[in-house]
């Protein structure tokens, strides 16, 4: 550590310990035989700092920075947020806030845990944790979309690209076939069937 850094810490210690000038000078004299940091060598400054540490001075620990998120990790977290906000807009969840999402995340990650629960925040999920949240969330959203279509006795439609005209149409499909389709496919079917996107001409 440099003399400048040691001197800075000693001055911080003076303030933290509440020393007046006379007491401070006396402490310097007792620890290093000198009354001013500017007159001290590096070993003498270290002696003073150690003296103040024994008197109760605590240096602040280095801040631990959060590890940088990988693009894959951030991608999964962004998917979680996007689905949550979409579900709120579709009235499947009452609260679309980050606080409400954090509460859901905690339920998902703590449900199989024995003992005290751990507090999680969506922003700081690891990739493994994000996947553990994302997959159940997609299944929940899929169930809600299917239940909405069934409860409202709605005709299900999927996008159909006509090779002759080059246009995309909304083609009716049996509702019974929808549960067997992938999550992205069900999202598209729901959007088309409820006219959430620009309505497609129907065939």
ChimeraX attribute file (.defattr): number of C-alpha atoms within 10 A of each C-alpha:
attribute: neighborCount
match mode: 1-to-1
recipient: residues
	/A:1	7
	/A:2	9
	/A:3	17
	/A:4	13
	/A:5	11
	/A:6	17
	/A:7	20
	/A:8	13
	/A:9	18
	/A:10	24
	/A:11	14
	/A:12	15
	/A:13	21
	/A:14	18
	/A:15	13
	/A:16	14
	/A:17	15
	/A:18	11
	/A:19	13
	/A:20	10
	/A:21	10
	/A:22	10
	/A:23	12
	/A:24	20
	/A:25	17
	/A:26	13
	/A:27	19
	/A:28	24
	/A:29	14
	/A:30	14
	/A:31	19
	/A:32	19
	/A:33	14
	/A:34	16
	/A:35	17
	/A:36	14
	/A:37	21
	/A:38	11
	/A:39	9
	/A:40	18
	/A:41	12
	/A:42	14
	/A:43	11
	/A:44	18
	/A:45	26
	/A:46	19
	/A:47	16
	/A:48	23
	/A:49	21
	/A:50	15
	/A:51	18
	/A:52	21
	/A:53	15
	/A:54	10
	/A:55	11
	/A:56	12
	/A:57	19
	/A:58	14
	/A:59	11
	/A:60	6
	/A:61	6
	/A:62	6
	/A:63	6
	/A:64	6
	/A:65	6
	/A:66	7
	/A:67	8
	/A:68	9
	/A:69	14
	/A:70	10
	/A:71	10
	/A:72	10
	/A:73	19
	/A:74	18
	/A:75	13
	/A:76	20
	/A:77	22
	/A:78	16
	/A:79	15
	/A:80	22
	/A:81	18
	/A:82	12
	/A:83	16
	/A:84	25
	/A:85	19
	/A:86	15
	/A:87	20
	/A:88	15
	/A:89	13
	/A:90	15
	/A:91	12
	/A:92	17
	/A:93	16
	/A:94	11
	/A:95	15
	/A:96	18
	/A:97	12
	/A:98	15
	/A:99	12
	/A:100	14
	/A:101	19
	/A:102	16
	/A:103	14
	/A:104	18
	/A:105	23
	/A:106	18
	/A:107	16
	/A:108	17
	/A:109	17
	/A:110	16
	/A:111	9
	/A:112	9
	/A:113	10
	/A:114	7
	/A:115	7
	/A:116	7
	/A:117	13
	/A:118	10
	/A:119	12
	/A:120	17
	/A:121	14
	/A:122	21
	/A:123	15
	/A:124	16
	/A:125	19
	/A:126	17
	/A:127	18
	/A:128	11
	/A:129	18
	/A:130	23
	/A:131	16
	/A:132	15
	/A:133	22
	/A:134	22
	/A:135	11
	/A:136	12
	/A:137	20
	/A:138	18
	/A:139	13
	/A:140	13
	/A:141	21
	/A:142	22
	/A:143	14
	/A:144	17
	/A:145	21
	/A:146	19
	/A:147	12
	/A:148	16
	/A:149	18
	/A:150	14
	/A:151	9
	/A:152	8
	/A:153	10
	/A:154	13
	/A:155	13
	/A:156	24
	/A:157	26
	/A:158	22
	/A:159	18
	/A:160	15
	/A:161	13
	/A:162	10
	/A:163	8
	/A:164	6
	/A:165	7
	/A:166	8
	/A:167	11
	/A:168	16
	/A:169	18
	/A:170	19
	/A:171	18
	/A:172	16
	/A:173	13
	/A:174	9
	/A:175	15
	/A:176	10
	/A:177	9
	/A:178	20
	/A:179	14
	/A:180	9
	/A:181	12
	/A:182	11
	/A:183	16
	/A:184	11
	/A:185	16
	/A:186	22
	/A:187	17
	/A:188	16
	/A:189	25
	/A:190	23
	/A:191	18
	/A:192	22
	/A:193	22
	/A:194	16
	/A:195	12
	/A:196	11
	/A:197	11
	/A:198	8
	/A:199	13
	/A:200	18
	/A:201	11
	/A:202	14
	/A:203	10
